[in-house]
Amino acid sequence: MSEVPLPPQSDTDVPAYWQALGLPGLVDLHVHFLPEQMQHKVWAFFDAGAQNYGVEWPVTYRGSEPVRVEQLRALGVLAFPTHPYPHKPGMARWLNGWSAEFARRTPGCLSSATFFPEPGVADYVRTALDDGARMFKAHVQVGGYDPADPMLDPVWGLLTETGIPVTVHCGSGPRPGRHTGPGPMAQVLSRHPDLTLVVAHMGMPEYHEHLDLAERYPRVHLDTTMFATDFVEAFAPVPADLPPRLAALADRIVLGSDFPTIPYTYAHQVEVLHRLDLGADWLRGVLYGNGARLVGLDPVATLDPVATR
C-alpha cells in the first residue's frame, strides 16, 4: 500500500487515517502521565503560558486519568510511556515507583522511569531497569542540570549497555535553559556513542544540529513532538531544507505528541506530519514501525481491539 490517505481533520478521523496506511494503530513515545497533584501543577504552569512562554497555551486534554487513557485508546494509540521528570533532587525514585505501578494497571503503557544528578542515581536507575523500565525520560530544561555531569556518567553507561531508549528534552525550545542545546548531549554521546537516544521535539529549535547528531551516531532518534504544528511554526518554523534530511533518516524518526498538555488536537500533530509530503512508507515508519521496533513491541500482541472499534 503506497497511496497516502487524506489527512485527519479531527481526532475522530485519526483511526481511519492509520487504518488506510495499513497500520494496526499508533505508537506514541512522548506521552505524559504524572501523579495527580503533580499533573495539576504542570497544567497550572501552562495555564500561565503568556507569562511563562509569551504565548497562550490552552491545555486540550485536561480530563481525569481514566478519561485520558480512553482518549488515547480511541485514537488508536497502542503503546505510550508515562515520561515522568523531576525538577529537583529526591523526586526521581518516587516518580519511578509511581510510573511502574501506573504501567502495571494500564494496558498499553510502557513502564518508564527518570533520573536526576544526585547521590544514588545509578542505584535507583538500576532498580528501575530490574523492575522492567522500557524507556527513560530526562528533561534538561526543567531539571536545570547538565546531562554531561559526571554524576550521570554511570547512568548513561547503564542505558547504553541495556539498549533501553532515553528521551531527552535537550533542545532550547520552547524556552532555553542553562544546559539546553546540542552541545551537552554531544558530550554525552562522545563518551557513549551507542546510547539509544531519542531527541524530544526534533531538537527544536536547533533542528539541524540535532539531526547532525543522528547522522553521526546510528542509535540517535528524534521524536515529532509538537514539530511543524501551527503553534510551533510561529516561533520555531521548519527550515525549508529539513524535510529531505528527515526522509534520509526515515527509520529513526518516531511519533511523539506531548499528550495531554498540548494547545491543539492530537489530529493536528498527525496532520502536519502528512503535510511534510514524505510518502506513505515514511508515515508508516514514524506513526508505528520505528517506535514499535525501538521499544521491542510485538505488532500482533500490541493490537488492542478497543483501539480499532
N, C-alpha and C positions, 0 to 999 in steps of 0.2 A: 504494500500500500504506500503510494508515494504522493498522492494528492493531499494538499493541505486544506482542511475544512475551514469554514468561515469562523472567525474568532468569536469567543463568547462575549456577550454584551451585559450579562448579569450572572450572578452566582448559579442560578438555576440552569444556565446554558453550559456550565463547565463540564458536567459529566458527559454530555453529548459530544463535546469537543475532544476529550481524551478517548472516548469510545471510537470516534471517527478516525482517530490516529491509530487505532488498533491496540490501545493500551489497556491493561487491567485496572488502571487508576493512576494516582499521583503519589510520588514520594517527595515529601517536603522536608528538607533537612534544616530549616530555620523557622521553627515554631517555638513559642514560649508558653509554658505553664509554670506558674510560681505559687508558693504558699499564698493563701487568700489575702492576708494582710499586706504582704509584700506586693502582690499584684495590684492592689488598690493604690498603694503608694506610687507605683510605676505609672499608673493611669493618671494620678493627680499631677505628676511631673509633666506628662504630655498634655494634660488639660491646660497647663500654663505654657503652652507651646510658643505663644507670641513672646513671652518673657524669656524663655529658655533657648528658643531657636530662631526667633524673629519672624515666625510664621505660625498661623493657627494649625493645630494638629489634632483634629477630632478623631477619637477612637471609634472605629467602625464596629468592632465585635466586643461589646462590653458585657455580655451575658454571664450567667453563672458558669462554673466549671463544667457541669454536665451539658449545658447548652452549647458551650464552645466545642466540646468534644463531638457532639452531634452535628454541629455545623461543619466540622472537618469531614466527618463521615459522609454527610450529604454531598459535599463537594467531590468526594471520591478519593480523599487523602488516605492512603493505606498505611503509611508509616510516617511518624513525626517524632522529634525529640522534645524534651522539656526545656533544654538550654537555660539552666539557671546560671546566674553570675553574681559574685559578691562584689561589694564596693569597699570592704574593709576586712581586716583580719578577723578570724573567728567565725565567719559565716559559711565558708565553703563546705566543711564537713557536715554541718546541719542541712544545708541545701542538698547535698548529695544523698543523704538519708531520705529526705522528703521526696526527691525525684525518683529514687529507686522504688519507693513504696507506691508512688503515683503510677509508675510504669507497670508494676505488678498488677494493679487493679484496673488498668486501662488498655484494652486490646488495641494493638497498632502503635502503642507508644514505645519508642526506643529508649531504653534506660540510658540516661545521660548524666554527666557529672561536670564539676568545675574545680577550680583551684585558685589560690592566691599566694603570692610570695610571702611565706611565713614559716616559722619553725614547724616541722612535722608534715609539711606539704607532701613530700614524696610518700610518706606512710599512708596518708588518707587517700591519695591517688591510687596507690597500690591496692588498698582496701576496696575502692570503688571498682577497679578493674576485676578484682576477685569476685565482687558481687555482680558482675555481668554488665558493667557500663559499656555501651556500644558507641557512644560519642562523648566528646568533651566540648565545653564552651569556655572561651576566655574573652573578656571584654576589656581591652586595653584602655579605652577612653573612660568608661565608667569606673574601672578599678584604679585608674591613675598610676599604674605601675609599668615598668619597663619589662617587656616579655623576655629580654635578654639578660635579666637579672640572674646572677649566678645561682641564687637560691632555687630558681626554676629549672636549672640545667638537668638535674636528675629526673624531673617530670617530663621534659621533652625527650629525654632518653628512654623513659619507660613507654611513652606513647609511640616513639619510633620503633622500639623493639616489638611491641604488640601489634602495630599497624592500625591501632584504633584512631579514627579521624578526629581532629580537633578543629572546631570552627572558631576562628579568631576575628573579632572586630578590631582590625588594626588600621583601617583607613581613617582619614581625617574628617569624614562626613558622618552625620550632618553637622557636627561641630568638632574642631580639633581638640586633642588632649596633649598632655606633656610628652607622651611617648607614642602618639599615633604617626601614621605614615609608613612607607615601606621599609625604612632603614632598620628599625629594631627587629622586625621579623626576618629581614635579610640576614642579620647577625645570627639569629637562631638557626636559620636554615644552613648557614655556613658551617655550623657545628653539627647539625643533624640533617644532612641532605636528604635522608629517606623518610623524614617526617611526613605523615599523611595530614596535610594542612588544607582546610577549606577557608579561603579568604571571604569573609562576610561582605555583603553589599558590593561584590565585584571590586572591592578595594576603593570604593567611592571616597573622594573624587580623583584619587591617584590611580585611575583605571590602567593607564599604560604601564606604570611602574609595577603594579601588582601582576599584570599579565606577563611582564618580563620575568618575574619570579616563577610563574607557571611554566614558561618556556625553558627556563634554566633547570628547574627541579621537577622530575617526572611525576612526583606524588603530590604536587600542589594543585588544588582545585579552587574554583571560585563559585560562590552561590549568587543567585539572581536577586536576592532580597532588595526590594524597592528599586532595582535597576531599571532605568528607562521609563519609569512611571511619570505621568504628567507632573506629579508632586515634586519628584526629584529633578526633572528636566529644568525646573525653574532655577535651580542653584548649582546643579552638577550635571549638565547635559552630556549625552553620549557623544564623544568625538566622532566625526564622520568616518575616520579611518579605522574605527574599532571593530565593527561587525566582521570584516574579513579575518581578524585575529581570533574572534570568538568562533568562527567557523573552523579555523585550523585547530582549535582546542576543543573540538566538539565532544570529546569523551571526558572532559574534565570541567564541564560547566554543569552545576546541579541546581535544581529548583530550591529556592528559599522564598518565604513570603513575609516573615515577621508577624504573622498572625499571632495574637488578635490585635496588637496595637498598631494598626495601620490606618491612615486617613483616607482610605478609598476601599473599594470592594476587592475581594480576592480575585474575582474575574478580571479586574483591570491588570493585575500582575501577569496573568496568563495572556491577556490580550496584547500587552506591549511586547512580550516575547515573540508572539506571532508577527507583530509589526516589523521586527528586525528582518523578516523575509529570508531566513537562512534555511528553509526547507523542512519537510516533514521528518526526515531522519534526524536532523538536529533537534527538533522539538521532542521527538520520542526519547532521545537520549537525555535531554535536560529534564523533561517532566517526569520521567520514570527510570529509564535504564541506568543512567550514570549513578543516581542516588542509590538504587537498589544494589548495584554492584559494590558501591563504596561501603555500605553497611552490611553486606553479606546476606541480603534477603533472598528467599526462595520465591520467585514470582507466583507460583501456584499456591503456596502456603499463605502468601500475603493477601491474596484475593479475598475480600470481605463482601459477602452478599449484601450487607447493609449499604455498602458504598455504590452498588450498581442497581439498586432497586428502581 
